[in-house]
Structure formats: structure tokens, C-alpha cells
Amino acid sequence: MEAAASHLIEHGFQSSGLRAIAKSSGVSDRMIMYYFATKDDLVSAALEMIGDGFAAGMDSAMPEGNATPNQILETLSQTMQSDEAQAIMRLWFEIIGLAMRGQEPYRKTASLLLTRSEEQIRNKLRSNQKHRAREVLNALEGRVMVSLLLD
């Protein structure tokens, strides 16, 4: 599963047919089909793994204790500058594009990951600013997208 997740991060969905994922994982495509009935099942499992790793990274990057929206935004924006985070975010924006077209499993996955990220941010905000969690998430997504497109 880790190899499939790594393949998706590196190549995105365009170059991620079952054969390509199997080859990069060092197994046959039949072996993958034994464990996953469809490519969507494989992609869902890989995206869940990527999402778990990303959530753990967000948790470790968050400021200690409760913070202001700006502190969280600045801290997470800095974290998103790493090559690894940018590769994940490129895949993330690809997921968003597919989700916006209503394609599954991307729509469900995007909704779950956005909800989880918003909750992580909400949990770190000071009690009188918890209502600003979505605003922080929106600003972070926008910063990262513009940075990836213009840098």
C-alpha cells in the first residue's frame, strides 16, 4: 500500500493505472486485483493512507497549545514549503478537481479529508476563535495553490 501511495504522490492519477502501480510496487496487477476489487478501491485505500500521514504531519507542525488563526496559518504555510508536502498537495488538487466533477471515490475522500483538516485546525484555535477554522483552511489551501502555480 505504501508503494501505491508513493506512486500516486509522485505521478498523480494520469499515470496511475493498475499496471503502473503494480510495477512500482513490485507486484503483479493480478496480485493487486486479488486484494482490491477495483482501481477505485485501491485508490481509496492509498488516499486514506496518504491522508493519515498528512494529518499526522499537520498535528506535529501545529503550534503548541491554543493559537490564533494567523499563527496556525503561518505555521502550516511554512510546513507546506517542503518538497514532500508540495508533492502531496499537487495530488490533493488533482483530487479536488475530480471531486468537483462529482467523481467517486474522490468526492467522498476530499470531503473526509477537508472535514478532518478543519477539525484539526478547530482543535488548535483559541476557544473564542474556533468558528474561524474553515477560514484558516481556505486561506491555507489558497496560499498553497497559488504557490504551486506561480513558483
Backbone torsions as a table, in degrees:
resi	resn	phi	psi	omega
1	MET	NA	-39.1	179.0
2	GLU	-60.8	-39.4	179.6
3	ALA	-66.2	-38.6	177.7
4	ALA	-65.1	-42.6	178.2
5	ALA	-62.5	-44.3	178.8
6	SER	-62.3	-40.7	178.8
7	HIS	-61.6	-44.8	179.6
8	LEU	-62.2	-42.2	180.0
9	ILE	-63.0	-42.7	-176.2
10	GLU	-75.1	-39.2	-170.9
11	HIS	-111.8	-11.7	-176.0
12	GLY	71.4	-169.2	-176.4
13	PHE	-84.7	-26.7	-178.0
14	GLN	-56.4	-40.4	-176.5
15	SER	-108.8	33.7	-173.4
16	SER	-125.9	53.9	171.0
17	GLY	-73.1	169.6	-179.0
18	LEU	-58.9	-40.4	-179.6
19	ARG	-63.7	-42.8	-179.9
20	ALA	-65.4	-41.7	178.6
21	ILE	-65.9	-43.4	179.1
22	ALA	-60.8	-45.6	-179.6
23	LYS	-60.4	-45.9	-179.2
24	SER	-70.2	-20.2	178.5
25	SER	-89.4	-10.9	180.0
26	GLY	76.5	25.4	177.8
27	VAL	-132.5	169.6	178.0
28	SER	-82.2	156.9	176.9
29	ASP	-65.1	-28.1	176.3
30	ARG	-66.2	-35.6	177.5
31	MET	-64.2	-42.5	178.1
32	ILE	-62.3	-43.9	-179.4
33	MET	-66.0	-23.9	175.9
34	TYR	-65.0	-40.0	-176.9
35	TYR	-90.8	-26.6	-177.1
36	PHE	-128.3	120.4	-176.3
37	ALA	-63.4	-34.1	-178.1
38	THR	-138.4	164.8	174.9
39	LYS	-61.3	-37.2	178.7
40	ASP	-59.9	-38.3	177.5
41	ASP	-63.8	-43.0	177.8
42	LEU	-63.1	-47.2	-179.5
43	VAL	-61.8	-42.7	178.9
44	SER	-59.3	-45.6	180.0
45	ALA	-65.2	-42.0	179.1
46	ALA	-65.4	-42.3	179.8
47	LEU	-66.5	-34.1	175.8
48	GLU	-63.2	-42.3	178.3
49	MET	-64.0	-44.5	178.5
50	ILE	-62.0	-44.4	179.2
51	GLY	-61.4	-40.1	177.8
52	ASP	-63.2	-43.2	178.5
53	GLY	-65.5	-39.7	179.3
54	PHE	-66.0	-41.9	178.7
55	ALA	-62.7	-41.1	177.7
56	ALA	-63.6	-40.4	177.1
57	GLY	-63.9	-39.6	177.0
58	MET	-62.5	-44.8	179.8
59	ASP	-58.9	-45.3	-177.1
60	SER	-71.5	-24.5	-179.6
61	ALA	-84.3	-18.7	-176.1
62	MET	-63.9	148.5	176.3
63	PRO	-61.3	153.0	176.4
64	GLU	-66.8	143.3	177.5
65	GLY	66.5	-166.5	178.6
66	ASN	-80.1	148.4	-173.7
67	ALA	-138.0	167.4	175.3
68	THR	-81.3	161.2	176.3
69	PRO	-56.1	-41.3	-178.8
70	ASN	-65.9	-38.9	178.0
71	GLN	-61.8	-43.9	179.9
72	ILE	-66.0	-45.7	-179.7
73	LEU	-59.9	-46.1	-179.1
74	GLU	-66.0	-42.6	-179.7
75	THR	-63.2	-48.5	-178.8
76	LEU	-69.0	-34.3	176.8
77	SER	-61.1	-41.5	177.6
78	GLN	-64.3	-40.9	179.4
79	THR	-61.1	-35.0	-177.7
80	MET	-73.3	-2.0	-179.4
81	GLN	-82.4	-13.6	-178.9
82	SER	-69.6	153.5	179.1
83	ASP	-59.6	-41.2	-179.5
84	GLU	-63.6	-45.7	179.6
85	ALA	-64.0	-39.2	-179.8
86	GLN	-66.8	-36.7	176.6
87	ALA	-63.9	-42.6	177.9
88	ILE	-64.5	-40.7	-178.7
89	MET	-68.8	-32.2	174.4
90	ARG	-61.5	-44.8	176.4
91	LEU	-63.1	-41.1	180.0
92	TRP	-58.0	-46.0	-178.7
93	PHE	-69.5	-27.6	172.9
94	GLU	-66.5	-42.3	176.5
95	ILE	-60.3	-44.7	-179.3
96	ILE	-59.0	-44.5	179.0
97	GLY	-59.0	-44.3	178.6
98	LEU	-68.4	-38.7	179.2
99	ALA	-63.8	-39.3	-179.6
100	MET	-65.0	-22.2	176.2
101	ARG	-88.9	2.8	177.8
102	GLY	80.8	11.6	-177.6
103	GLN	-76.8	134.9	174.2
104	GLU	-99.7	149.9	8.4
105	PRO	-86.3	7.9	-171.9
106	TYR	-67.8	-39.7	-179.3
107	ARG	-63.2	-47.4	179.8
108	LYS	-63.0	-45.0	-179.3
109	THR	-62.3	-45.8	179.9
110	ALA	-61.2	-43.1	179.4
111	SER	-61.6	-44.9	179.5
112	LEU	-63.7	-44.7	-177.9
113	LEU	-68.9	-38.6	177.3
114	LEU	-65.8	-42.4	178.6
115	THR	-61.9	-43.1	179.5
116	ARG	-65.3	-43.6	179.3
117	SER	-63.3	-42.6	178.8
118	GLU	-61.7	-40.9	179.1
119	GLU	-66.4	-40.3	177.0
120	GLN	-59.6	-43.9	179.2
121	ILE	-65.8	-45.6	179.7
122	ARG	-56.7	-41.4	-178.3
123	ASN	-65.5	-23.2	-179.7
124	LYS	-93.5	-17.0	-178.6
125	LEU	-73.6	149.9	173.6
126	ARG	-59.3	150.6	-172.8
127	SER	-56.4	-34.3	-178.5
128	ASN	-82.3	1.6	-178.5
129	GLN	-127.1	10.3	-177.6
130	LYS	-59.7	-28.5	179.9
131	HIS	-66.4	-10.0	-177.4
132	ARG	-95.2	7.7	-176.9
133	ALA	-58.0	-45.3	-178.9
134	ARG	-66.6	-36.4	177.2
135	GLU	-60.1	-43.1	178.8
136	VAL	-65.0	-44.9	179.4
137	LEU	-61.7	-43.9	178.1
138	ASN	-59.9	-45.7	-179.5
139	ALA	-63.7	-41.1	179.1
140	LEU	-63.1	-48.8	179.5
141	GLU	-58.4	-44.0	179.6
142	GLY	-62.5	-44.9	178.7
143	ARG	-59.7	-46.2	-177.3
144	VAL	-65.3	-44.3	-179.2
145	MET	-61.2	-47.3	180.0
146	VAL	-63.1	-41.5	179.2
147	SER	-61.1	-43.7	180.0
148	LEU	-66.2	-33.1	-178.3
149	LEU	-81.8	-31.6	-173.0
150	LEU	-105.2	-15.4	-178.6
151	ASP	-94.0	NA	NA
